Structure formats: structure tokens, C-alpha cells
């Protein structure tokens, strides 16, 4: 939610280091961004209750709390862009896990403030055209299939038991591609292009993404009844789909 008084993008910085929060707040505000800060989960939830920020900068190591858990919580209910900050020791592990969970970008500590600002502006630029064109957050369709429901407004998938099932950006884009063309075989190149709507999707292997989506949709992933392999072509979503 852009700051109504100034029109500036609102950035939420989540870091348990007060000095780091102050440094980032000062620098980003000097560069015409409105900044909120949070030490952990409680502060983060309080800010989200008052209004969703335009972007989150999230430290993955928050003392007693795990930043990846906070990222999961954000992605369970929001498509707000997230830039994660990782440490040098676990850079590759954190980067892969964070991007798979739906982060938009990452920086490695110690990072330069100019680099962080450039990444923030790049993510916000990618976000703005999608909002303006109505492809993100404005799509009000609801897909229903086999007791499942996908609410595109909230980007929330709900299972037959009524419980929400979190999706990464790649999984969400892949599921949309299937729901828009049910009971039709789709090629791997077509599905790969569908997931590339999000430039930050880390794993480009469509087969790996299909496997992950199957684990969330199928009662028995080894005997798929929702996403079936079409030999020599690709995959097909076999259930009928209703659009509300």
C-alpha cells in the first residue's frame, strides 16, 4: 500500500538488528521511499494488519525466529514482493530455499546499500506493470475443480477439506496454465513459458515443478489423477474446471 500522504512506495524492513534496521531506514528514506521496520513476527503481523506494504526486505536469520518461516507466512496470504537477505555461510542454501518459497530477489550480507536500492527499484518496476495491466491482484476469477478452489484475487488455493495450501510463484503460474486449458495436453515448452511470467522463478525444470504441484494436489502422487503425463507431449490437467 503506497503511502497516501507522499505517494512513495512503502518498504517493510524485517531484521532483528536495530542498527541494521536504522541504517536501512535512513538510506531508503533518503532515496524517496517510505520505510517501516519490524524486529520479528509480531511486528510484521501488526504492520500487515494495518495495510500491505509495497515490498518487504527480510533477513533470514532473526535470532530465535527463522526468516523462512516468516516468508512462508507472507506467501500463504500475500503476493507482496520480498527481497531476502542471506549470510555468506549458507548463501546457496538460503537462496534456493527462499526463491522456491516465493522470494523475488536476494542480497548477500554484507551488501552495499546502492546494490540493495537498485534491487528494490527493479522489483518495484517489475511489479508496477503487472498491477497496471490487471495481471496481478486484480484477477477476480475463482477456479473450482474436484473439491478444490483457487481464488485468484487472494492467490489462495483451498483443498477439499477447506484448508489453505500454500503455492510458490512458479506453482501458482503453472496451476493457472493448467486451469485455463483443462483436459487438453500442454507441451513442456508451453508450461515453461507460463512459469517464466515471474522472472525470479529459480528452478527452470518443468518436471520438477510438476512433481511439487502433484505432491500438493494428488492424494497419491505416484498414481496421479489430476495431472497426468501425456507421452511424447507433456502434461494434462484431467479434471473438469468451473470458473466463477
C-alpha positions in Angstrom: 0.0 0.0 0.0 1.6 3.2 -1.2 1.9 6.0 1.4 -1.2 8.1 0.8 0.4 11.3 2.0 3.5 11.2 -0.2 2.8 8.7 -2.9 6.1 6.9 -2.0 6.4 3.1 -2.1 6.2 1.6 1.4 9.1 -0.8 2.3 8.9 -3.1 5.3 12.3 -4.0 6.7 12.4 -7.1 8.9 15.6 -7.5 10.8 16.4 -8.3 14.5 19.5 -6.0 14.4 18.4 -2.4 15.5 21.5 -0.9 13.9 20.8 -2.6 10.6 17.1 -1.5 10.7 18.1 2.1 11.4 20.7 2.1 8.6 18.4 0.7 6.0 15.5 3.1 7.1 17.7 6.1 6.9 19.2 5.3 3.5 15.9 4.2 1.8 14.1 7.2 3.1 16.9 9.5 1.8 16.0 7.9 -1.6 12.3 8.8 -1.5 10.9 5.5 -0.1 8.7 5.3 3.0 10.1 2.7 5.4 8.5 0.6 8.2 10.6 -1.6 10.4 10.0 -4.9 12.3 12.1 -7.0 14.6 10.2 -10.2 14.0 6.9 -11.9 13.5 4.8 -9.9 15.9 5.9 -6.5 14.4 5.5 -7.9 10.9 1.9 -9.1 11.6 1.0 -5.7 13.1 2.2 -3.8 10.0 0.3 -6.2 7.6 -2.9 -5.8 9.6 -2.7 -2.0 9.1 -2.0 -2.3 5.4 0.1 -4.4 3.0 3.5 -2.8 2.1 4.7 -2.5 -1.4 7.8 -4.6 -0.7 9.4 -6.5 2.1 13.2 -6.8 2.9 13.5 -9.9 5.1 16.6 -11.1 7.0 16.5 -14.9 7.0 18.3 -15.2 10.4 16.3 -13.4 13.1 17.7 -14.9 16.3 15.1 -17.2 17.8 12.8 -16.9 14.7 13.5 -18.4 11.3 13.1 -16.0 8.4 12.0 -18.7 6.1 9.0 -19.4 8.3 8.0 -15.7 8.1 8.4 -15.9 4.3 6.0 -18.9 4.3 3.5 -16.9 6.4 3.7 -14.0 4.0 3.3 -16.2 0.9 0.3 -18.0 2.5 -1.8 -14.9 2.2 0.0 -12.2 0.1 1.8 -11.7 -3.2 3.8 -8.7 -1.9 7.4 -8.7 -3.4 10.0 -10.0 -0.9 13.8 -9.5 -1.1 15.6 -11.8 1.3 19.0 -11.1 2.9 21.2 -14.1 3.4 24.5 -14.8 5.1 27.7 -15.8 3.3 28.0 -19.3 5.0 24.6 -20.5 3.8 24.3 -18.3 0.8 23.4 -21.0 -1.8 21.1 -23.0 0.5 19.2 -19.9 1.7 19.0 -18.5 -1.8 17.5 -21.7 -3.2 15.0 -22.2 -0.4 14.0 -18.6 -0.4 13.4 -18.4 -4.1 11.5 -21.7 -4.0 9.2 -20.3 -1.3 8.4 -17.3 -3.5 11.0 -14.6 -2.7 11.5 -12.2 -5.6 15.2 -11.5 -5.2 18.1 -11.8 -2.7 21.1 -9.9 -1.4 24.1 -11.5 0.5 25.4 -9.9 3.6 27.4 -7.8 3.8 25.7 -6.0 0.9 26.1 -2.5 -0.4 23.3 0.0 0.1 23.4 1.1 -3.5 23.0 -2.5 -4.6 20.1 -3.1 -2.3 18.4 0.1 -3.6 18.9 -1.0 -7.2 17.3 -4.3 -6.4 14.4 -2.7 -4.6 13.7 -0.4 -7.5 14.0 -3.2 -10.1 11.5 -5.4 -8.2 9.1 -2.4 -7.8 9.4 -1.7 -11.6 8.5 -5.3 -12.4 5.6 -5.2 -10.0 4.1 -1.9 -11.4 3.3 -3.1 -15.0 1.6 -6.2 -13.7 -0.6 -4.1 -11.4 -1.4 -1.6 -14.1 -2.3 -4.3 -16.6 -4.5 -6.2 -14.2 -2.5 -9.4 -14.2 -1.7 -9.4 -10.6 -4.0 -8.9 -7.7 -6.9 -7.7 -9.9 -7.8 -11.0 -11.5 -11.1 -11.9 -9.7 -11.6 -15.3 -11.1 -12.2 -18.4 -9.0 -11.5 -21.8 -10.3 -13.2 -24.9 -8.9 -12.1 -28.4 -9.6 -12.6 -31.7 -7.7 -13.5 -30.0 -4.5 -10.6 -27.6 -4.7 -10.9 -23.8 -5.2 -8.3 -21.3 -6.4 -9.2 -17.7 -5.5 -7.1 -15.5 -7.9 -7.9 -12.3 -6.0 -6.2 -13.6 -2.9 -4.0 -16.1 -4.8 -5.2 -18.7 -2.3 -5.6 -22.4 -3.0 -8.1 -24.2 -0.8 -8.3 -28.0 -0.6 -11.4 -30.2 -0.4 -11.0 -30.2 3.4 -11.3 -26.4 3.5 -7.6 -25.9 4.5 -5.4 -23.5 2.5 -2.5 -24.9 0.6 0.4 -22.5 0.0 1.9 -22.2 -3.5 5.1 -20.8 -4.7 5.0 -18.3 -7.6 6.1 -21.0 -10.0 3.5 -23.4 -8.8 0.8 -20.8 -9.0 1.7 -19.8 -12.5 1.8 -23.5 -13.5 -1.6 -24.2 -12.0 -3.2 -21.2 -13.7 -1.8 -22.5 -17.1 -3.5 -25.9 -16.5 -6.8 -24.4 -15.2 -7.1 -22.2 -18.3 -6.8 -25.2 -20.6 -8.3 -28.2 -18.7 -8.4 -31.6 -20.3 -6.0 -30.5 -23.0 -2.4 -31.8 -23.4 0.1 -29.0 -22.8 3.7 -29.2 -24.0 6.7 -28.7 -21.7 7.8 -25.5 -23.6 4.3 -24.0 -23.2 4.3 -24.7 -19.4 7.8 -23.5 -19.1 6.9 -20.2 -20.7 3.9 -19.9 -18.3 6.2 -20.1 -15.3 8.5 -17.5 -16.8 5.9 -14.8 -16.2 7.8 -14.5 -13.0 11.4 -13.7 -13.7 12.5 -14.8 -10.3 11.4 -18.4 -10.5 14.7 -20.2 -9.7 14.1 -23.8 -10.9 13.5 -23.9 -14.7 12.9 -27.7 -14.8 9.2 -28.0 -15.6 9.2 -31.7 -14.5 10.4 -30.7 -11.0 7.7 -28.1 -10.7 5.1 -30.6 -11.9 6.3 -33.0 -9.2 6.0 -30.4 -6.5 2.5 -29.4 -7.7 1.4 -33.1 -7.8 2.5 -33.5 -4.2 0.1 -30.7 -3.2 -2.8 -31.7 -5.4 -2.7 -35.5 -5.5 -3.7 -38.0 -2.8 -1.2 -40.4 -4.3 1.4 -38.5 -6.3 2.7 -41.9 -7.7 -0.7 -42.6 -9.2 -1.8 -39.1 -10.4 -5.4 -38.5 -11.0 -5.2 -34.7 -11.5 -2.0 -34.0 -13.5 -1.3 -36.8 -15.9 1.7 -37.3 -18.2 1.0 -37.4 -21.9 3.7 -39.4 -23.5 5.7 -37.5 -26.1 3.8 -34.3 -25.5 3.8 -33.1 -21.9 1.1 -33.0 -19.3 -2.7 -32.7 -19.0 -5.0 -31.4 -16.2 -7.7 -34.1 -16.4 -10.4 -32.8 -14.0 -13.2 -30.5 -15.3 -12.9 -26.9 -14.2 -15.5 -24.4 -13.3 -14.8 -20.6 -13.5 -16.7 -18.2 -11.3 
